[in-house]
Amino acid sequence: MATAVVVAIFTVLDQRLSVLLIERAAEPYGGEWALPGGLLQPGETLEGAAGRKLKDETGLSDVFLEQLYTFDAAGDGNAEIVVAYFALLPAAQARLRRELEWRPAWRALRELGRLAFANERVLDYAQERLRSKLDYTNVAYSLVPVRFTLRELQGVYEAILEETIDKRNFRKRVVGLGIVRATTETRKEGAHRPARLYEFTSREPMVLF
């Protein structure tokens, strides 16, 4: 049974949750957009294949990566099943390929239409999983730099949830949970007074309760 692996690579860009897509340069679905992926290579593990695609497309490997779900293959591909993963990373750290063929690009989820291989199924499932994980894990660590303001972190939550969050309640919650801590550093932002920089107490996946 032929197995394919696809990876939904998320970031927050311009206050919007975005995903990395590839413009296909061959049939099937030539000229259409799809998630990075391909057939499992001989002797390769599922996680190894997902990590390979992640590094090929972004140059990164030490970021959040988790298996999502196994789907029936859709469309005219050569696989019979598709194992989906999702990854989270700061866009500023990614080094996208510069080739004109099989061109990669960040695309805001709100603006996506039909995708090749019915990949929107994967994205719908991944977005639901990500929103759920915000409630009980520290998963947002993988979408911000090592040092960040609480305003930046709140922007990440709002982009994922697609809703405005009360500033005081948000700060009380994330600090009270013990997942972030204040540093001695500050950053000047426009005409406002310097903002305190924070860091996650752990930059490894952890369950909060």
N, C-alpha and C positions, 0 to 999 in steps of 0.2 A: 504494500500500500504506500503510494507516494505521499510524503508529508511536506508541507511548506510551513515556514515560520515567517510571521510578519511582526513588526514592532511599531507601536504607536508611540512616537517620541514627542512628548509635550514640553512646552515652555510657556512663560508669560512674556508677551511682547506687546509693547504699547498698551498696557492695561487689559490685554485680551488673551485668553487661553488659546494657544496656537499649537499646531501639530506640523511635523515635518512630512512633506509629501514629495513624491518623485514623479516627474512628467515622463511617462513611458515613451520610449523611442522605437518600440517594436510591437507587433501584434502578439497576443490579443490586446485590445484597448490602446492601440498606438495613439499618442497625442493626449491621452487622458491621464489624470492624476491618481496615484495609488500610494499606499503605505510602503515603506521599505520592506523588502522581504525576498524570499527565494526558497528553492527546494533544500531540504536537509541534505547535507553532503555525507558520503559514506563514512561511517565511524564517528560522526559528529553528534554531540548531545543537543537537545533542544535549547538548553541554556547557552551552550557554546555557540550555536547558530545565531541566537538573538544577540549575544554579545558581539559577535563578528559583524552583524549588520549595523549595530549601534556604533561601533568604532569606525567602520567603513564610511558611514554617512556623517558622523560628527567629530571624529577624532578622539572621542572620549570613551572611557571604560569604567571609571570609578564613580558611577552615578547610580541613582535608584533604578533598578530593573526588576520587574516582577512578572511572573506568568499570569496571564489574564484568563484565558478560556480557550477551549478547542471548538472550532466551528467546522461545519460541513463546507467543503470547497464550493464556491459560487463562480459562475462565469465559465470561461473557456480555458482555464489554466490547466496545468498538467498534474496538479495535486488533487488528492481525494479528501484530505483533511488539512485544516489550517490551524496551527497552534499560534495564538496571539500573545504577545508580551506588551507591556507598556513601560516606558522610561520617562524620567523627569530630569530636567537639567536647565541651568541658566543659559539663555541664548548667547550671551556675551562670551561664554567659554567654548562654544561649538565652533568647529572649523569645517564648514560645509564644502563639499567638492565644487570645483569651478567649471567642470565640464559642461558643454552646451547640450550634449545628449544625456538622457537620463538625469535631467536637471533637477536638483533638490531646491525646495523653497519652503519657508515657513508660511502657513496659511491659518488665518483665524477660524476657529471652529464655527463661529456664527455665520460665516460667509461661504461655507462649503455647500456644494451641490452634490450631484451624483458622482460617485467615485468608481474607479475600476474594481472589478471583483467584489462588488458590493461591500467595499471596505468601510462604508458608513456603519455597518452592523458592529464592526470592531470598535469604532470610535464611540458609538452610543454606549456600549458596554463599558469601555474604558473610562469615559467621563463619569458615568454613574459610580464606578468603583473608586475613582479618585475623590469625588465629592464625599463618599462615605468614609474614606480613610482620613479625611481631615478631622473627623469627629473623635477618632480614637487612636491616632498615631501622630508622629512628628514628621510625616512625609513631606511637609512643605520645606524642610531643610534643603532639599535637592533643587529647589527653584529659586533660591536666593544666594548671594555671595556669602562668604564666610562671615563678614561683618555687614550689618544691614540696619536700617532704621525700622522702628515698629510700623511706620507709615508704609514702607516698602513691603513688609510682611503682610500687612492688612490688604494691600493692593493685590497680592498673590491670592489670598483667600477670596477676595471679591471677584477676581477674574475667574476663578474656578467655579464659584457658586453662582456667578452672574447676578449678584445682588449687593446692595450697599449694607455695610455692617456698622453698627454704632461704635464710634471710636473708643469711648471709655469702657464699654463692655468687652470689646475685643482685647484691649490691653490688659484689663483685669484678668481675663480668662487665660491668655497665653502665658502671662507672667505667673499667675496663680498655679497653673499646671506644672510649672517648673521645667518647661521644655526650652525656654530661652532665658538668658541672663544678660544683665547690662555689663558693658565693658567700660574702660576708662576713656575710650576714644569718642570723639564727636565728629560730625560732618556739617559743614555750612551748606544750607539749602536756600538759595535765593536771598531775599531780604529778611528771612526769618532768623531767629537765633540758632546757633549750632544745635543739631539734633544728636541725642545720645545714640551710639551704635550698640547693637546687641549681637549676640551669637547664640546658636543652638547649643544646649548642654551636651548633646550628642549628635553627631552627623552620621549616625547609623540608624537604620529603621528600628523603631521601638513602639510597643503598644503601651498606651498611657494608662489604661484601666481595663 
